[in-house]
Amino acid sequence: MIVNKGMSVIGLLKWTWPHITWLLLLMGGVAALYHFEIIRFSIPWLPVSVVGTAVAFYVGFKNNQAYDRMWEARKIWGGIVNDSRSWGMMVDGFISNHFTDKAVSEEELKSIKKRLVYRHIGWIYAHRSQLLIPAPWEHISQGGHTEKAARYNQEHFGVGLLGDETSKSELNQFLPKEEYERLINYKNTATQIINEQSRDLKGLREKNLIEDFRHMELVTMLKSFYTLQGKNERIKKFPLPRQYANMSRYFVGILILLLPFSMIPELMKVGEFGLWVAIPVTALIGWIYVMMEIIADYTENPFQSMINDIPMMSLCRTIEIDLLEMLGETDLPSPIKAKNGVLM
């Protein structure tokens, strides 16, 4: 997630210079053809403007849908944060000797609470890791230049900015060794961690460390975690329909191909100066449409380890700190901070 209020011109140029280059070359090449009278026809501006308006509406629709996917993902993670705090509060307040026939020691109660809280922290990190597994339609799975650019962006402007901070939150730090070795082999480890919590609660109910009402409330929280996990998985595993995502790219390409054959001869009518103005002006119009397409293309996938991602690591670390403080622990990890204007 970009946290800087604005984007510098230099940063914008670094991000978009390949598109600026090919647009200038394309428009310059067409302008040369007109200048040396190799071609003499021109396309009237009216049909090109109609195409441009239609493309703008279509790309605008794609941007709206891409933003909705990103914003929904952020709301889901906000629910995970809130329900995680509720889970810590319930574990801390519900598990007691109030209903037991034979009281257990305070140390054992603390051990039980720590086990349930630590397992939940393990769940949020496992869920995050699973969401970062590349899907077939994401940029890093495309091969060629697209994949190379995606890997570069991940390393320099995405998850690579975290450095060693992710190693501080490995799943095996929050689960007992036997439990970790068993759960890590499942296809969906996060799902099985929640199920392990349910089994643990059943054992606590049998020991009367929680009674029926508290047991039901805690299980309801586990159901909420499943719901939130499923919503994130829906966004991850179901792309923006490709007929919308791909057709907008073709439409933008068609517009850019038509644009110089209408704009350049029109501007050349004002004289020699018009030719030199036509090249950057036509390239600028094309660049605007290309950038609208690219912004939507990268925004539609909020879990791909890039600069536009939901800051999951930061949210996971916030939950971890809050829950550890509920346990009374003082050796806390540091919050994740933004680097180079990006919070991951």
Secondary structure as GFF3:
##gff-version 3
##sequence-region A 1 344
A	DSSP	alpha_helix	9	35	.	.	.	ID=ss1
A	DSSP	alpha_helix	45	94	.	.	.	ID=ss2
A	DSSP	alpha_helix	106	131	.	.	.	ID=ss3
A	DSSP	three_ten_helix	139	141	.	.	.	ID=ss4
A	DSSP	alpha_helix	144	157	.	.	.	ID=ss5
A	DSSP	three_ten_helix	159	169	.	.	.	ID=ss6
A	DSSP	three_ten_helix	171	173	.	.	.	ID=ss7
A	DSSP	alpha_helix	177	183	.	.	.	ID=ss8
A	DSSP	alpha_helix	189	206	.	.	.	ID=ss9
A	DSSP	alpha_helix	212	237	.	.	.	ID=ss10
A	DSSP	alpha_helix	242	268	.	.	.	ID=ss11
A	DSSP	alpha_helix	272	299	.	.	.	ID=ss12
A	DSSP	alpha_helix	312	326	.	.	.	ID=ss13
###
